[in-house]
Amino acid sequence: MLASRPMHLVFALLASLYFYGVHPSSAQSKGAPTFESFEVTTQGNGVLTGEAIAGAEVELMNGAKLLGRAHASQNGRFRIVLAENLPPGEHHFVLRAIGEDGKSVTSTQTAIVVVPQNANETVLAIVDQPGRTRRFISQMPGSISDSKKYSNSLNIDCIAYEKGSLSVFGHGPQNMQIMVSLRDRRLRTEKIKADGSFLIIRPVSMMAGDHIIKIDLLDETAVTIGSVKLPFHIQSVSKPARQAYIDGKPVPSVIVQAGDTLSLIAQRFYGSASYAEYIFNVNRDHISQMHFINPGQILLMPPIERK
């Protein structure tokens, strides 16, 4: 994240990602290459793995630019090491496989790789295919932040999706603006309230799967002074999807049901009622008393480091 601020919880929603990519008619042919994983080595090299027709030459393309190539093995697996390190920003890839007969086929999938400014932060890679569930092909991500002026100003507390609506809740410098985008599609801009909170709600169509939502912090002159990209997963569009965050990392949460107590929730979630006080301490920003919780409240449930 751009900041570490007190934790808060509220419903929030995300909108779907739309990727640019080449999807020619030949891409529907049998044997189109597919993405499997993307990672960055300690030396900074991007490494992509996938599957294609056995023996095919597979090329990784960013528009018309060739980023790397490899031959698929007899079991159809290939591994491409990018010839150059990717600069910070968003990169859009497709695969092209050339068979032994010289015919080529382009992937129906499009991958987007988001490289952070800070080399110590996680690279996000997601793959999209028409009619299929979007999924991350990088390791389980945290956030990617890009602060141009300062790094302690923006905190996203929760994102959720329900009944075709998007909401993003968080905190930032009062009277500045927050802009929510799906990649290059701006969804909504709102002014941060005097108490430092903001809630952005926007009707938008989404698909099940993994998504990345971008939140920009704008100053009084509408200049972007920082941004954060967060992962968000939708299991099913027919069910509410809610994700809480602590310091830019997704954390589990629960909705309080009628009859629940912190002890019952601790027993159910952590396997021991003794963790009730831990839940209270994590959520004390919106729980005023240890034994006073209401149905419908959302509680953060971070993993416990067991000894």
C-alpha positions as CSV (number, residue, x, y, z in Angstrom):
1,M,0.0,0.0,0.0
2,L,0.9,3.6,-0.1
3,A,0.3,3.8,3.6
4,S,-0.2,2.0,6.9
5,R,-3.2,3.5,8.6
6,P,-5.8,2.3,11.2
7,M,-7.9,-0.6,9.8
8,H,-11.5,0.0,8.8
9,L,-14.0,-2.3,7.2
10,V,-16.9,-1.7,4.8
11,F,-18.4,-3.1,1.7
12,A,-16.6,-2.4,-1.5
13,L,-17.0,-3.6,-5.1
14,L,-14.7,-4.0,-8.0
15,A,-15.3,-3.8,-11.7
16,S,-14.1,-6.1,-14.4
17,L,-10.8,-5.9,-16.2
18,Y,-10.7,-5.4,-19.9
19,F,-7.5,-6.5,-21.6
20,Y,-6.2,-5.4,-25.0
21,G,-5.0,-8.3,-27.1
22,V,-5.0,-9.9,-30.5
23,H,-7.7,-12.5,-31.0
24,P,-7.7,-13.4,-34.7
25,S,-9.9,-16.1,-36.1
26,S,-6.9,-18.5,-36.2
27,A,-6.8,-18.2,-32.4
28,Q,-9.8,-20.4,-32.2
29,S,-8.0,-23.3,-33.9
30,K,-7.1,-26.4,-32.0
31,G,-3.7,-26.2,-30.2
32,A,-3.6,-22.5,-29.4
33,P,-0.8,-21.9,-26.9
34,T,-1.7,-21.1,-23.3
35,F,-0.2,-19.3,-20.3
36,E,0.6,-21.2,-17.1
37,S,2.8,-19.1,-14.9
38,F,4.9,-15.9,-14.8
39,E,7.6,-15.1,-12.3
40,V,10.6,-12.8,-11.9
41,T,13.9,-14.3,-10.8
42,T,16.2,-12.8,-8.2
43,Q,18.2,-11.5,-11.2
44,G,15.1,-9.6,-12.4
45,N,14.5,-11.8,-15.4
46,G,10.9,-12.5,-16.4
47,V,10.1,-16.2,-16.9
48,L,6.9,-17.5,-18.5
49,T,5.8,-21.1,-18.8
50,G,2.9,-22.6,-20.7
51,E,1.7,-25.3,-23.1
52,A,1.5,-25.6,-26.9
53,I,1.6,-28.2,-29.6
54,A,4.6,-30.5,-29.1
55,G,7.6,-29.3,-31.0
56,A,6.1,-25.9,-31.9
57,E,8.2,-22.8,-31.7
58,V,6.4,-20.4,-29.3
59,E,6.8,-16.7,-29.4
60,L,5.8,-14.2,-26.7
61,M,4.5,-11.0,-28.2
62,N,3.8,-7.6,-26.9
63,G,1.9,-6.0,-29.8
64,A,4.4,-6.4,-32.7
65,K,7.4,-6.7,-30.4
66,L,8.9,-10.1,-29.9
67,L,9.9,-10.6,-26.2
68,G,11.2,-14.1,-26.3
69,R,10.8,-17.6,-27.9
70,A,11.2,-21.2,-27.0
71,H,10.4,-24.7,-28.4
72,A,7.6,-26.8,-26.8
73,S,8.8,-30.1,-25.6
74,Q,7.3,-33.5,-26.6
75,N,4.8,-33.1,-23.8
76,G,3.9,-29.6,-25.0
77,R,5.5,-27.6,-22.2
78,F,7.7,-24.5,-22.9
79,R,9.6,-22.0,-20.8
80,I,10.4,-18.5,-22.2
81,V,13.0,-16.2,-20.5
82,L,12.4,-12.6,-21.6
83,A,15.3,-11.2,-23.5
84,E,14.9,-7.8,-21.6
85,N,13.8,-6.9,-18.1
86,L,10.3,-5.3,-18.1
87,P,10.2,-1.7,-17.1
88,P,7.6,-0.5,-14.5
89,G,4.1,-0.3,-15.8
90,E,1.5,-2.6,-17.5
91,H,2.5,-5.0,-20.3
92,H,0.1,-7.0,-22.5
93,F,1.1,-10.3,-23.9
94,V,-0.2,-12.9,-26.4
95,L,1.5,-16.2,-27.5
96,R,2.1,-17.3,-31.0
97,A,2.9,-21.0,-31.8
98,I,4.4,-22.0,-35.1
99,G,4.0,-25.7,-35.9
100,E,6.4,-27.9,-37.9
101,D,4.2,-27.4,-40.9
102,G,4.9,-23.6,-40.7
103,K,1.3,-22.7,-39.7
104,S,0.9,-20.4,-36.8
105,V,-1.8,-20.0,-34.2
106,T,-2.3,-17.2,-31.7
107,S,-3.5,-17.7,-28.1
108,T,-7.0,-16.9,-27.3
109,Q,-5.7,-15.8,-23.9
110,T,-4.2,-12.4,-23.2
111,A,-1.9,-11.8,-20.2
112,I,-1.3,-8.6,-18.4
113,V,1.8,-8.1,-16.3
114,V,2.0,-5.2,-13.9
115,V,5.6,-4.3,-12.8
116,P,5.9,-2.0,-9.8
117,Q,8.2,1.0,-9.5
118,N,9.7,-0.6,-6.3
119,A,11.7,-3.7,-7.2
120,N,10.9,-5.2,-3.8
121,E,7.2,-5.2,-4.5
122,T,5.2,-8.1,-6.1
123,V,4.8,-8.4,-9.8
124,L,1.2,-9.1,-10.7
125,A,0.3,-11.3,-13.7
126,I,-3.2,-12.2,-14.7
127,V,-4.6,-14.1,-17.7
128,D,-7.9,-13.5,-19.5
129,Q,-9.7,-15.6,-22.1
130,P,-13.1,-14.9,-23.5
131,G,-15.7,-17.0,-21.8
132,R,-13.3,-18.3,-19.1
133,T,-12.6,-17.3,-15.5
134,R,-9.7,-14.8,-15.1
135,R,-6.9,-16.1,-13.0
136,F,-3.5,-15.0,-11.6
137,I,-0.5,-16.7,-13.1
138,S,1.9,-14.9,-10.7
139,Q,2.3,-15.8,-7.1
140,M,-0.5,-14.8,-4.6
141,P,-0.2,-11.0,-4.8
142,G,-0.3,-8.1,-2.4
143,S,-0.6,-4.6,-3.7
144,I,1.5,-2.6,-6.1
145,S,2.0,1.1,-5.2
146,D,3.4,4.0,-7.1
147,S,3.9,7.2,-5.0
148,K,5.2,10.3,-6.8
149,K,5.4,12.6,-3.8
150,Y,4.8,10.7,-0.6
151,S,4.1,7.2,0.6
152,N,1.9,7.5,3.7
153,S,-1.3,8.9,2.3
154,L,-3.6,6.3,0.9
155,N,-5.1,3.2,2.4
156,I,-7.7,0.9,0.9
157,D,-9.7,-1.0,3.5
158,C,-12.2,-3.0,1.6
159,I,-13.4,-3.9,-1.9
160,A,-16.5,-5.9,-2.7
161,Y,-18.9,-6.8,-5.5
162,E,-22.6,-7.4,-5.2
163,K,-25.6,-7.2,-7.6
164,G,-23.6,-5.5,-10.3
165,S,-22.3,-2.6,-8.2
166,L,-18.8,-1.6,-7.3
167,S,-17.8,0.0,-4.0
168,V,-14.3,0.9,-2.8
169,F,-13.8,2.1,0.8
170,G,-10.7,3.6,2.4
171,H,-8.9,6.6,3.8
172,G,-6.6,9.3,2.5
173,P,-5.7,13.0,2.9
174,Q,-8.8,15.1,3.4
175,N,-10.2,17.1,0.5
176,M,-8.1,15.4,-2.1
177,Q,-9.6,13.1,-4.7
178,I,-9.8,9.4,-5.3
179,M,-10.2,7.9,-8.8
180,V,-11.0,4.2,-9.3
181,S,-10.1,2.6,-12.6
182,L,-10.2,-0.8,-14.3
183,R,-6.8,-0.5,-16.1
184,D,-7.3,2.5,-18.4
185,R,-11.1,2.7,-17.9
186,R,-12.0,5.4,-15.4
187,L,-15.0,4.4,-13.3
188,R,-15.5,7.2,-10.8
189,T,-13.8,10.1,-9.0
190,E,-14.8,11.2,-5.5
191,K,-13.5,13.8,-3.1
192,I,-12.2,12.5,0.2
193,K,-14.3,13.7,3.1
194,A,-13.1,15.9,5.9
195,D,-12.7,12.9,8.2
196,G,-10.3,11.3,5.6
197,S,-12.7,8.6,4.5
198,F,-14.1,7.9,1.1
199,L,-16.6,5.5,-0.4
200,I,-16.9,5.1,-4.1
201,I,-19.9,3.2,-5.6
202,R,-20.3,2.5,-9.3
203,P,-22.6,0.1,-11.2
204,V,-20.5,-2.1,-13.5
205,S,-20.5,-5.5,-15.1
206,M,-18.0,-8.0,-13.9
207,M,-17.0,-11.6,-14.5
208,A,-16.0,-14.3,-12.0
209,G,-12.3,-14.7,-11.5
210,D,-9.2,-12.7,-10.5
211,H,-9.1,-8.9,-11.1
212,I,-6.8,-5.9,-10.5
213,I,-8.3,-2.6,-9.5
214,K,-6.4,0.7,-9.6
215,I,-7.0,3.5,-7.1
216,D,-5.3,6.9,-7.8
217,L,-4.8,9.7,-5.3
218,L,-5.2,13.1,-6.9
219,D,-4.2,16.5,-5.5
220,E,-6.3,19.7,-5.7
221,T,-5.2,20.3,-9.3
222,A,-6.2,16.7,-10.3
223,V,-2.6,15.6,-10.7
224,T,-1.9,12.0,-9.7
225,I,0.4,11.9,-6.7
226,G,0.1,8.2,-5.9
227,S,-1.7,5.1,-6.8
228,V,-2.2,1.5,-5.7
229,K,-3.3,-1.7,-7.6
230,L,-5.0,-4.4,-5.6
231,P,-5.9,-8.0,-6.4
232,F,-9.6,-8.9,-6.1
233,H,-11.3,-12.2,-6.6
234,I,-14.9,-12.9,-7.5
235,Q,-16.0,-16.5,-6.9
236,S,-19.4,-16.1,-8.5
237,V,-21.2,-13.1,-9.8
238,S,-24.4,-14.4,-8.2
239,K,-22.9,-14.2,-4.7
240,P,-21.5,-11.1,-2.8
241,A,-17.7,-10.9,-3.1
242,R,-15.9,-8.9,-0.3
243,Q,-12.2,-8.5,0.3
244,A,-10.6,-6.7,3.2
245,Y,-7.0,-5.5,3.2
246,I,-4.3,-4.8,5.7
247,D,-1.3,-2.8,4.5
248,G,-2.2,-3.7,0.9
249,K,-2.5,-7.5,1.5
250,P,-5.8,-9.4,1.2
251,V,-6.9,-10.8,4.5
252,P,-9.9,-13.1,5.3
253,S,-13.0,-11.6,6.8
254,V,-16.3,-12.9,8.2
255,I,-19.8,-11.4,8.5
256,V,-21.3,-11.5,12.0
257,Q,-24.5,-13.7,12.1
258,A,-27.3,-13.5,14.6
259,G,-26.3,-15.2,17.8
260,D,-22.6,-14.9,17.1
261,T,-20.0,-13.9,19.8
262,L,-16.3,-13.3,19.4
263,S,-15.7,-16.6,21.2
264,L,-17.9,-18.5,18.8
265,I,-16.3,-16.9,15.7
266,A,-12.8,-17.6,17.1
267,Q,-13.8,-21.2,17.7
268,R,-15.3,-21.5,14.2
269,F,-12.5,-19.7,12.3
270,Y,-9.3,-20.4,14.3
271,G,-10.3,-23.5,16.1
272,S,-10.2,-22.0,19.6
273,A,-12.3,-19.6,21.6
274,S,-9.2,-18.2,23.2
275,Y,-8.6,-16.1,20.1
276,A,-11.6,-13.9,20.8
277,E,-9.5,-11.2,22.3
278,Y,-7.2,-11.3,19.2
279,I,-10.2,-10.7,17.0
280,F,-11.3,-7.8,19.2
281,N,-7.8,-6.2,19.0
282,V,-7.6,-6.5,15.2
283,N,-11.1,-4.9,14.8
284,R,-11.2,-2.5,17.7
285,D,-11.5,0.5,15.3
286,H,-15.1,-0.5,14.8
287,I,-15.9,-2.7,17.8
288,S,-16.4,-0.5,20.8
289,Q,-16.7,-3.3,23.4
290,M,-15.3,-6.7,23.7
291,H,-18.6,-8.5,23.8
292,F,-20.7,-6.1,21.6
293,I,-21.0,-7.1,18.0
294,N,-24.0,-6.8,15.6
295,P,-25.2,-9.0,12.8
296,G,-24.0,-7.8,9.5
297,Q,-20.7,-6.4,10.8
298,I,-17.6,-7.5,8.9
299,L,-14.6,-8.6,11.0
300,L,-11.0,-8.9,9.8
301,M,-9.6,-12.3,10.4
302,P,-5.9,-12.2,9.7
303,P,-4.0,-15.5,9.8
304,I,-2.4,-16.3,13.1
305,E,1.3,-17.2,13.3
306,R,1.2,-20.3,15.4
307,K,4.3,-21.2,17.3
